[in-house]
């Protein structure tokens, strides 16, 4: 496994009262890209849909992810996969 050289990161946030919307979430590196959008609501916490694209040699694959839950202890899992197990931080 080698280090990932990140080329750029972006985050665009809008707010109304206690509600936040993330219209752009992205981190782009030489072998890994995260991109997505979502929201943060006081009552429900994070609700973000992300894609992680991993490049290796001449190929790449994308994993759809969902980040959800309280801001201080979010969980992440693979969307669209019935046997996916949430990992919480």
LINRA-V266069 format. One record per backbone hydrogen bond with DSSP energy under -1.0 kcal/mol. NH is the residue of the N-H (numbers start at 1). CO is the residue of the C=O. If there is no record, write none. Layout:
# LINRA-V266069
nh->(NH	NH)
co->(CO	CO)
This chain:
# LINRA-V266069
nh->(7	8	10	12	14	16	19	20	21	22	23	24	25	26	27	28	29	30	33	34	35	36	37	38	39	40	41	45	46	47	48	49	50	51	52	53	54	55	56	59	61	63	65	66	67	68	69	75	76	77	79	84	87	89)
co->(28	28	26	24	21	19	16	40	14	38	12	12	36	10	34	8	32	5	53	27	51	25	49	22	47	20	45	41	69	39	67	37	65	35	63	33	61	31	59	56	54	52	50	77	48	75	46	68	87	66	64	81	76	74)
